[in-house]
């Protein structure tokens, strides 16, 4: 059977599963999520006046700056199929600490403009990050914090402009990320309809991308299934239902066409040599031991290659560790900020 027929057959199967969203297993898991204690978190409630940075190819990037009179600026880079609101807890922590902090939506994500296919790459994300630094933090020291694809953006910048590290860049936080050796099919698991991600190749993704509106429709129809998939693959243990819904909303808001555009970049990512320059500055690496997407081994390899780095392994946490175990992550970043300040 051809790859295209397999991919479309998988999509049809997913559509069938979505239509059967009241299946016993999904229903039980959904009820289990609903029974968990709420914590009152209002995701998306932390806002500041937006500004726009125009990328090198003309794509407008949505940027928000929490102004403060601090010795350095923290710039946060979010991950694949998310947006800047994923840093809710870290943003609140920076406000409490009186730190100037910059948040932006990656190209084609959140409120930023859409990229063409040729510029939907990790290398371009590194270039975008440099543009944000040049326009929003033209002077003074900077700490870069990246999650998943955002961490890859920081790695790309290190490869493109290593001279920044130890000069303008004075600290780095790498959260649930990698510099290479990633199995791309794993990162699709919480994004595609039920089990459609398993074993997909680049060719199958391209086939599905040509029918991206149908894939998006399947995701909407199978919302109960998608929510359960988010709970399973984004988190390592039970989290409040608002956490699951928040992440699911971000994933669902990212068109599959965008998902497909960035997908090939992950397979070819090989920048482990580039991370060694981060040994010039305090670097903190964080990963959950139950991360199903960028497993703990990726963080361990980063730790081995970055001299003097600190590795925090958060027991039982999943890929969205900065939400699931935000207290631990915030504490680790606070130590990083303190070390930079000293």
Protein Blocks (a to p, Z undefined) as FASTA:
>chain_A
ZZklmmmmmmmmmmmmmmmmmgmklmmmmmmmmmpccehiaghkaccdddddddfkopac
dddddddddfbdcdddddehiafklmmmmmmmmmmnopacdddddehiajbccddfklmc
fklmmmmmmmmmmmmmmgccdddddehjlmmmmmmmmmmmmmlgoplmncdcdehiafeh
iafklmmmmmmgghklgopafklmmmmmmmmmmmmmmmmmmmmmmmmmmmmmmpmbdcdf
klmmmmmmmmmmpcfklmmmmmmmmmmgccklmmmmmmmpccdddddfklcklgfklmmm
mmmmmghiacdddehiafklmlmmmmmmmmmmmmmmmmmmZZ
